């Protein structure tokens, strides 16, 4: 009798939770909105609410809290959402496998990238989609903290980052392309066309990335190694804002060289020749080691390893958008 009861208890969710409920709750948890989930799934909002309510009743614990119009997942809700994503990923894998048997190439690929990677990630994804034109694609762009939160919530298949995060979770990090960091200034800045020492650069007001940024850490670490500190004037979270401030002559900045690829012809920005720069970093494909990658994610991972560096343009001498110093270099070492 006891053995029968335990078996019935262990199969409770199988008997009471449906795949539709799992899909709907995962969508609500990812969007933190019943309205956006209803729009994404082409359902009515009452239907979404009913499915989530049924799942919560089957689990018999609160999955979310509502404050005004905003919803927040409970600790149990976060765990259930992660498990729901795992189930959906496994079913997606099965769909891909069945499509493969039928000679089709379909499936879902979710990629999240750090803001600087947006300059090349769409190109790489575009080339990949030509190989698999029927895939469903999601690309999310955010600053470092946003991407780390997405990793923690298991929202995507693969992540592209510059600096590999040191987090409690065990992450797989695969370098696939160079990511040099350079110093930029307004084209009329007095240091343009000179050899600049780090000591001299330290006198300049800096426009810095937000705390926790990989670029910020790289600059601060280099300065600290030479007993110097950064003279920070402003802190901004996007490369576009930083480049506009540099064009506004508010200071110098450190950016990924790839952030200079799409400068407009009228941009008045120059790359400085600074001691210790470029700082040689790498782009990394990151995902939790415990994560079971979908077949499509594995294909994209192999694609980036084989071809990723082909979509990064680093020959800045051929870019008219970047003002180049004229004449021989002079020294500015103190």
CORMO-V779287 format. One line per field, one symbol per residue. ss: DSSP state (a for helix, b for strand, c for the rest). phi: phi as a letter, one per 20 degrees, with the letter a starting at -180 (. if undefined). A space follows every 10 residues. Layout:
ss->???
phi->???
//
This chain:
ss->caaaaaaaaa caaaaaccaa aaaaaaaaaa accaaaaaaa acccaaaaaa aaaaaaaaac cccbbbbccb bbbcaaaaaa aaaaaaaaaa aaaaaaaaaa accccbbbbb bbbbaaaaac aaaaaaaaaa accbbbbbbb bbcaaaaaaa aacccccbbb bccccccccc bbbbbbbbbb bbbbbbcccc cccbbbcaaa accccbbbbc cccaaaaaaa aaaaaccccc cbbbbbccaa aaaaaaaccc cbbbbbaaaa ccccccccbb bcbbccccbb bbbbbbbbcc ccccaaaaaa aaaaaaaaaa accccaaacc ccbccccccb bbcc
phi->.fffffffff efffeddeff fffffgffff elafffffff elceffffgf fffffffffm bfebcdcmee dcffffgfff ffffffffff ffffffffff fendccqccd cccfgffffc gfffffffff fcfefedccd dbfgffffff ffelececcd ceeffedffe decdfcafcf dcdcbfgeff efndedffff ffeefdddff fnfffgffff fffffdmdce efdbccdcff fffffffeme qebdcffffe fdffgefdcc eeedgndfee dcececaffe feffffffff fffffecgff ddeceffedf fefdfdmffd ecdc
//
